[in-house]
Amino acid sequence: MNGFPNGSAAAHPDDSTDFLAKNNLPIYSLTRLETSVSATPEARNAIHCLTEDFGPIMFYQPGGPEDGFPPICLELYGFIFTEKDILLGRVAHTPAYVDKREAERWKNSSLLIDVATGEPEGFSIAAGDGLHFVSKAQIMKLEFFP
């Protein structure tokens, strides 16, 4: 089962906008931030397993880098994109988005996706049996020299 609405078999979309267009889903002008998104080996393994089970997935990071909210993992085609969604970056061919209102807070940060023990909150897809995704933010400090 790949979870795609049209039964297509691509497991790793290189571009979520291409995926939306190919599957006749609404496309909005998605803005991209220059934010580093990475994942631990455990999270990369979970992402790989989930894309085999569900097809393309995505992360939505609620809140800013200091808020401590876990990322929400969703099937890519199940998310309704609007002009308020900003692409932070990709990890393991998986896009990570944030709300436009939080984008300014992410400009000088990096996002690390990891897994932890416990069930996911809300409607997020589990990272595996008894596991959920967590996010760790690192604020990049800008240094100015005279």
C-alpha beads as a LAMMPS data file, in Angstrom:
LAMMPS data file: protein, C-alpha beads

146 atoms
145 bonds

1 atom types
1 bond types

-500.0 500.0 xlo xhi
-500.0 500.0 ylo yhi
-500.0 500.0 zlo zhi

Masses

1 110.0

Atoms # bond

1 1 1 0.000 0.000 0.000
2 1 1 1.499 3.303 -0.993
3 1 1 -1.246 5.657 0.185
4 1 1 -1.346 7.791 -2.980
5 1 1 -4.742 9.017 -4.163
6 1 1 -4.051 7.932 -7.740
7 1 1 -2.083 4.747 -7.004
8 1 1 1.245 6.108 -8.292
9 1 1 4.357 4.421 -6.937
10 1 1 6.941 7.177 -6.403
11 1 1 8.148 6.831 -2.829
12 1 1 10.470 9.820 -2.583
13 1 1 9.226 12.989 -4.259
14 1 1 12.092 15.351 -4.932
15 1 1 9.751 18.302 -4.918
16 1 1 6.431 18.488 -3.090
17 1 1 5.144 21.028 -5.623
18 1 1 5.747 18.505 -8.441
19 1 1 3.939 15.862 -6.399
20 1 1 0.956 18.161 -5.870
21 1 1 0.765 19.008 -9.589
22 1 1 1.048 15.373 -10.726
23 1 1 -1.766 14.380 -8.376
24 1 1 -4.089 17.275 -9.256
25 1 1 -3.867 18.747 -5.761
26 1 1 -4.034 22.502 -5.098
27 1 1 -0.746 24.352 -5.431
28 1 1 -0.045 27.619 -3.744
29 1 1 3.022 29.795 -4.031
30 1 1 5.113 28.124 -1.356
31 1 1 7.942 30.220 0.000
32 1 1 11.206 28.585 1.071
33 1 1 13.392 29.653 3.972
34 1 1 17.124 29.081 4.105
35 1 1 16.944 26.840 7.164
36 1 1 18.988 23.712 7.698
37 1 1 16.859 20.599 8.258
38 1 1 18.564 17.345 9.234
39 1 1 17.728 14.057 10.925
40 1 1 19.447 11.521 13.112
41 1 1 20.101 8.053 11.630
42 1 1 17.177 6.699 13.663
43 1 1 14.836 9.345 12.252
44 1 1 16.100 8.720 8.700
45 1 1 15.372 5.013 9.137
46 1 1 11.854 5.791 10.403
47 1 1 11.262 8.157 7.457
48 1 1 12.390 5.449 5.021
49 1 1 10.067 2.840 6.578
50 1 1 7.123 5.253 6.612
51 1 1 7.541 6.231 2.954
52 1 1 7.498 2.548 2.043
53 1 1 4.255 2.079 4.021
54 1 1 2.466 5.372 3.279
55 1 1 4.134 6.894 0.233
56 1 1 5.481 10.443 0.547
57 1 1 5.296 12.016 3.973
58 1 1 6.020 15.477 5.289
59 1 1 6.703 17.240 8.556
60 1 1 4.911 20.289 9.846
61 1 1 6.704 22.073 12.673
62 1 1 4.258 23.979 14.876
63 1 1 5.731 26.905 16.741
64 1 1 9.163 28.433 16.716
65 1 1 12.565 27.004 17.559
66 1 1 12.298 27.768 21.285
67 1 1 8.772 26.388 21.763
68 1 1 9.650 22.681 22.038
69 1 1 6.700 21.363 20.036
70 1 1 7.202 17.988 18.319
71 1 1 6.917 17.917 14.529
72 1 1 3.711 16.559 13.059
73 1 1 4.321 13.790 10.535
74 1 1 1.639 13.485 7.840
75 1 1 1.060 11.815 4.509
76 1 1 2.080 14.452 1.975
77 1 1 -1.105 14.329 -0.077
78 1 1 -3.254 14.579 3.071
79 1 1 -2.081 18.089 3.930
80 1 1 -3.947 21.065 2.508
81 1 1 -1.306 23.624 1.553
82 1 1 -2.100 27.319 1.692
83 1 1 -0.156 30.484 1.057
84 1 1 0.675 30.465 4.789
85 1 1 2.898 27.362 4.561
86 1 1 6.648 27.905 4.298
87 1 1 9.082 25.181 3.272
88 1 1 11.919 25.064 5.814
89 1 1 13.863 22.421 3.909
90 1 1 14.027 18.695 3.244
91 1 1 15.524 15.720 4.981
92 1 1 15.683 12.264 3.374
93 1 1 13.567 13.611 0.467
94 1 1 10.903 14.636 2.992
95 1 1 9.777 18.278 3.149
96 1 1 9.434 20.138 6.443
97 1 1 7.051 23.111 6.642
98 1 1 6.213 25.830 9.145
99 1 1 3.437 28.404 9.344
100 1 1 4.312 31.764 7.772
101 1 1 3.728 33.510 11.120
102 1 1 6.559 31.430 12.652
103 1 1 8.935 31.731 9.678
104 1 1 10.810 34.766 10.969
105 1 1 11.701 32.878 14.138
106 1 1 13.258 30.057 12.066
107 1 1 15.476 32.217 9.839
108 1 1 18.692 31.712 11.817
109 1 1 17.970 28.250 13.170
110 1 1 18.511 24.658 12.193
111 1 1 16.000 21.869 12.760
112 1 1 17.090 18.356 13.752
113 1 1 14.441 15.637 13.590
114 1 1 14.917 12.664 15.909
115 1 1 12.796 9.875 17.409
116 1 1 11.898 9.211 21.044
117 1 1 9.982 6.611 23.011
118 1 1 6.245 7.194 23.355
119 1 1 3.192 7.611 21.186
120 1 1 2.836 10.690 18.962
121 1 1 0.576 13.549 19.958
122 1 1 -2.578 14.358 18.028
123 1 1 -2.848 12.996 14.504
124 1 1 0.871 12.676 13.754
125 1 1 2.022 9.398 12.232
126 1 1 4.096 7.324 14.672
127 1 1 7.813 6.961 13.937
128 1 1 7.463 3.226 14.606
129 1 1 5.973 1.008 17.286
130 1 1 5.999 3.046 20.488
131 1 1 8.012 5.860 18.901
132 1 1 7.303 9.460 17.906
133 1 1 9.251 12.178 16.148
134 1 1 10.812 14.984 18.147
135 1 1 12.507 18.140 16.957
136 1 1 15.536 19.887 18.297
137 1 1 16.322 23.411 17.221
138 1 1 19.679 25.079 17.246
139 1 1 19.712 28.847 17.078
140 1 1 22.626 30.076 14.993
141 1 1 24.308 33.067 16.564
142 1 1 25.560 35.753 14.272
143 1 1 28.872 37.248 15.301
144 1 1 30.014 40.627 14.105
145 1 1 33.657 41.586 14.058
146 1 1 34.840 45.205 14.137

Bonds

1 1 1 2
2 1 2 3
3 1 3 4
4 1 4 5
5 1 5 6
6 1 6 7
7 1 7 8
8 1 8 9
9 1 9 10
10 1 10 11
11 1 11 12
12 1 12 13
13 1 13 14
14 1 14 15
15 1 15 16
16 1 16 17
17 1 17 18
18 1 18 19
19 1 19 20
20 1 20 21
21 1 21 22
22 1 22 23
23 1 23 24
24 1 24 25
25 1 25 26
26 1 26 27
27 1 27 28
28 1 28 29
29 1 29 30
30 1 30 31
31 1 31 32
32 1 32 33
33 1 33 34
34 1 34 35
35 1 35 36
36 1 36 37
37 1 37 38
38 1 38 39
39 1 39 40
40 1 40 41
41 1 41 42
42 1 42 43
43 1 43 44
44 1 44 45
45 1 45 46
46 1 46 47
47 1 47 48
48 1 48 49
49 1 49 50
50 1 50 51
51 1 51 52
52 1 52 53
53 1 53 54
54 1 54 55
55 1 55 56
56 1 56 57
57 1 57 58
58 1 58 59
59 1 59 60
60 1 60 61
61 1 61 62
62 1 62 63
63 1 63 64
64 1 64 65
65 1 65 66
66 1 66 67
67 1 67 68
68 1 68 69
69 1 69 70
70 1 70 71
71 1 71 72
72 1 72 73
73 1 73 74
74 1 74 75
75 1 75 76
76 1 76 77
77 1 77 78
78 1 78 79
79 1 79 80
80 1 80 81
81 1 81 82
82 1 82 83
83 1 83 84
84 1 84 85
85 1 85 86
86 1 86 87
87 1 87 88
88 1 88 89
89 1 89 90
90 1 90 91
91 1 91 92
92 1 92 93
93 1 93 94
94 1 94 95
95 1 95 96
96 1 96 97
97 1 97 98
98 1 98 99
99 1 99 100
100 1 100 101
101 1 101 102
102 1 102 103
103 1 103 104
104 1 104 105
105 1 105 106
106 1 106 107
107 1 107 108
108 1 108 109
109 1 109 110
110 1 110 111
111 1 111 112
112 1 112 113
113 1 113 114
114 1 114 115
115 1 115 116
116 1 116 117
117 1 117 118
118 1 118 119
119 1 119 120
120 1 120 121
121 1 121 122
122 1 122 123
123 1 123 124
124 1 124 125
125 1 125 126
126 1 126 127
127 1 127 128
128 1 128 129
129 1 129 130
130 1 130 131
131 1 131 132
132 1 132 133
133 1 133 134
134 1 134 135
135 1 135 136
136 1 136 137
137 1 137 138
138 1 138 139
139 1 139 140
140 1 140 141
141 1 141 142
142 1 142 143
143 1 143 144
144 1 144 145
145 1 145 146
